[in-house]
Amino acid sequence: MSTMYQWLGKHVNSWYGTLIFVLLVVIEGFFVIPISTILAFYCLANRNRALFYALVATVTSVLGALTGYMLGTLIWKAGGKDLIAYIASPEKFDQLVEQFKQNQLWTTFFVALSPVPFKLLTLSAGFCQLPLLPFLGLSMTARGLRFFAIAGAISLWGEKVQFYLNKYFYYLVAAGIAFFILLWFLVH
């Protein structure tokens, strides 16, 4: 990662630096890229544009989610039923898909907000044929919360945040998700 950050450091303030960021965020929707750390890197390199980078990441993340969703749909059409036959019975898979659809709000929101790789959500949503518009809306909301929290903290506190972000971010997200899961169980 340090090689990538060195390379990004040379290009972050160029006229095409934002385009590189956009490309990385889209790719993160279906491939492993630590976009939260890259967002933090961009925000630290140019603190007065931190909220702009959060907005770009949020909107572009929806394009990545759509791309991952479409890839998941293609995988399903190219042999998903055959693949499922090796893993589980079609009836069990149908039950799991129905539970996924019934809990789409919570699942999409928490996975998009959490440190769980986003591409797992995007690909599985397409594979399971979740309703597209709610999926994209929930993804945008959760990813926006995540990205604006990072950018806002860096905008306010600068480099001090990077240390804590790198060390405690995923613990804080996990604690927040645990809180909301507990809240959900108390309400239901």
N, C-alpha and C positions, 0 to 999 in steps of 0.2 A: 504494500500500500504506500510505503514512503516514496517509491519511485513514481507512482501515479500522482501523489501530492506534489512532488517536485515538478513534474510535468505540468500539472494544473496551475501551480504557482506561477509558471512562466506565461500562462495564457489567460488567467482569470480576469485580468483587467484589459485584455485586448478587445477589439470590436467584436470578435467572434466568441469571447469567453462565455457569454450567456447561451449561445448556441450549443457549445460543448456541454454545458450544464443541462440544457433541455434534452439533448440526446441521451445523456446518462440517466436522467430521470425516466424517460420513456423506456429505455432498456431495462431499468430496474423492475418494471412491471412484469417481465418474463424471464429475467436473468439475474444472477446474484451480483448486486452492486450495493455497497453500504451508503445509500443515498443520504441518510441523516448525517453521517460524518462529512460527506461531500458538501451538503448544505451548510454545515457548520464552518467548513473550510472557506467556502465562498463568502459567508457572512462575516467571518473574521477578517478576510482579505479586504472587504469593502463594507464596513459596518453601517454606513449611511444607506446602503442598498439592501440591508438584511430583510426587511419586510417585502421588498420587491422580489428577492430570491425565493422567499416563502410562497408568494403568490404564483410565481413561475413554477415552482415545484408542485404546488397543489394542482394547478390546471394541467400541467404536463403529466402528472401522475395519473390523471384520469385517462389520458391518451395511452399510457402504459397499461393501465387496467383494461382498457378496451382491447388493446393488442393481445394481452395475455388471455382475456376472455375468448377472443376469436381463435387463438391457438388451441385453447382447451376445447372449443367447439369442433375445430378441425380434427383434433386427436380423437374425439368421440366419434365423429363421422368416418374416420379412417380405420376404425377397428376397436372402438371403445367397448362395445358389447363383448367382443372376443376377449379383450384384456380383462374385463370384469369377471368373465367365466373362469379364469384362472385364479382369481383372488377370492371371490365370494359368489354366493348364489345370486342370480338375477333378482330374486325376491328380496334378499337381504340388502342388496345394493339399492333397490327401489325404495325400501324403507329408510335407508340412510339419506338418500336424495330428498325424500319427503321431509325428513327431520331438518335437513339443511335448509330447505325452502321455508319451513315453518319458523326457523330461527335465523333467517337471513339477516334481519336487522342487527341482532346482537352479534352474530358470527362475523359478518362483514365489518361492522364498526370496530369490534375489538381486535380482530386480526389486522385490519388496516392501521390501527393505532399502535399496535404492539410491535415488539421486536421480531415476531414470527415473520419469516420471509414473505413479502407481499406477493411474490409470484406464485406461491402455493395457493393463495386465495384466488388470484385472478385465473389461473389455469383450471382450478377445480370448479370455479363458478361457471366457466364456459363448458367444462366437461359435464357438469350436472345440469346445465341449462337453467340456471337461476334467472329470474326476470332481470333483464339487462338494465333498465332505467333505475330501479331502486338500488341495484348493485353499484352503478356508477355514482349515484347521488350519495350513498352511504360512504363509498370510498373517498369521494371528494371531501365530505365533511370530516371524516376521521383523519385522513391524511393532512387536511388543512389544519386541524387542531394540532397535530404533531409538528408539522413544519413551522407554523406560526409560533408555537411555544418555543421551539429551538431558536428561531430567528429573533423573536422578541427578547428572550433571555440574553442572547449575544448582543443585541442592540443596546440593551440596558447595562449589562455587566461586562461585556467584552471577553477578553481572554481568560478571565477567572472561570467563566462558564465552561470553557472547553475542557478543563481538567475534570470538573464535576460531571460534565456531559459524558466524557469518555469513561469515567469510573462508575457513575451511578445511574445513568439514563435508563438502562433496561430494568434496573431494580425499581425505579420510580414508576415506570410504565407497568411493570408486573404488579406492583402494589395497587396502582390505580385500577387495573383490570380486576384484581382480586376484590377490591372494594365494590366495583360495579356488579360483579358476579354475586357477591354476598347480598348486595342490595336487591338484585333480581330474585334471589331465593327468598328473601324476606317478604317481598311484594307478592310473590306467587305462593 
